[in-house]
Amino acid sequence: MILVTGVNGQLGFDVVKELTKRNIECLGIDREELDITDKDAVGKYISNLKPECVIHCAAYTAVDRAEDEEEICSKVNVYGTENIANACKNIDAKMIYISTDYVFDGQGDTPFEVNGNIKPHSIYGKTKYEGELKVKEILDKYFVVRISWVFGVNGNNFIKTMIRLGKEKESLNVVCDQIGSPTYTADLAPLLCDMALSEKYGTYHATNEGYCSWAEFASEIMKRAGLNCRVNQIPTSEYPAKAARPFNSRLSKKSLVDNGFNLLPSWEDALDRYLIELK
Ligand SMILES: NC(=O)c1ccc[n+]([C@@H]2O[C@H](COP(=O)([O-])OP(=O)(O)OC[C@H]3O[C@@H](n4cnc5c(N)ncnc54)[C@H](OP(=O)(O)O)[C@@H]3O)[C@@H](O)[C@H]2O)c1
């Protein structure tokens, strides 16, 4: 049995869907069933259920709001993760922790290896990294999987926003100097299931293949969704946000390849399939 947290979010939803499709016994839970910040409740819940693996997709993900809510963000991303890792330790279960490109310093133009230069620029990134450290301190049987620019059918994301704005506006300004890779949760979910069934523990990066800027991504969304909205490329300096974003979010997939896991399809291919799924 595999336990999945964050089932009402983008990734958790597709992970449960994939496990169900494979006929793997699983349970998806969210805050109503279990608040991960409640240490005693997490310990009891997991020791009663005794899953072989916990795929931990729940997180505090409001990147800008986190700048004003460090305590609550930390409570969920650091201590919630610690609670789950301790509960896994008690029953000798595996744990998959989902992390982010925001842990890196975001400098340069080459892909970050898994042991690249860690220097989060935001509260969200810092708490996600501290969550990684908790998992690594407590467990041996762990996977830390860093992903970026996530989109899935169950929740809000950049693509849904672009489609909505693309229908309302003739043109849009989108930043062109942050480069990374989109990650389609329906493509990531099979990889996470493969990991859960393996013993190839360690730290990984997993996104769809290929890199783009947010502006390039937006242009492709407009084109492929048949929307007549012009995308103007602007620098980050003209689009101020509360939390700093990395300029370079390129992630190396060497650890996936070295361990015999499949790479995800290209982001363009993922976008086409996602637009069909949305219909
Ligand atoms: N979205 C991205 O672009 C992105 C990029 C890189 C990495 N990631 C990571 O990928 C993972 C999945 O992201 P996502 O986009 O699927 O997230 P999401 O859609 O925001 O879903 C997160 C889920 O976690 C739940 N949650 C929050 N606090 C909780 C608590 N105290 N107890 C139990 N559940 C709680 C939320 O429930 P409520 O709705 O009730 O709050 C929500 O259903 C996360 O670890 C995230 O940090 C995301």
The ligand as an ORCA input file, in Angstrom:
! r2SCAN-3c Opt
* xyz 0 1
  N       3.549     24.028     -8.331
  C       4.808     24.157     -8.749
  O       5.101     24.862     -9.729
  C       5.918     23.392     -8.061
  C       7.250     23.569     -8.505
  C       8.271     22.835     -7.886
  C       7.973     21.959     -6.860
  N       6.679     21.816     -6.427
  C       6.398     20.882     -5.338
  O       5.615     19.829     -5.880
  C       4.734     19.316     -4.874
  C       3.325     19.281     -5.409
  O       2.947     20.603     -5.820
  P       1.467     20.931     -6.325
  O       1.584     21.988     -7.355
  O       0.748     19.661     -6.615
  O       0.876     21.583     -4.982
  P      -0.603     22.089     -4.697
  O      -1.465     21.916     -5.910
  O      -0.488     23.433     -4.062
  O      -1.109     21.040     -3.603
  C      -0.551     20.982     -2.330
  C      -1.525     20.261     -1.428
  O      -0.955     20.192     -0.109
  C      -1.995     20.377      0.811
  N      -1.544     20.840      2.120
  C      -1.042     22.062      2.429
  N      -0.816     22.143      3.756
  C      -1.211     20.960      4.303
  C      -1.235     20.434      5.624
  N      -0.839     21.168      6.675
  N      -1.695     19.179      5.823
  C      -2.110     18.434      4.787
  N      -2.115     18.875      3.497
  C      -1.668     20.120      3.260
  C      -2.889     21.420      0.157
  O      -4.155     21.377      0.754
  P      -4.985     22.768      0.931
  O      -5.513     23.059     -0.442
  O      -6.031     22.403      1.920
  O      -4.013     23.797      1.419
  C      -2.875     20.961     -1.298
  O      -3.927     20.068     -1.586
  C       4.947     20.199     -3.642
  O       5.871     19.563     -2.790
  C       5.588     21.463     -4.196
  O       6.400     22.103     -3.239
  C       5.644     22.508     -7.023
*
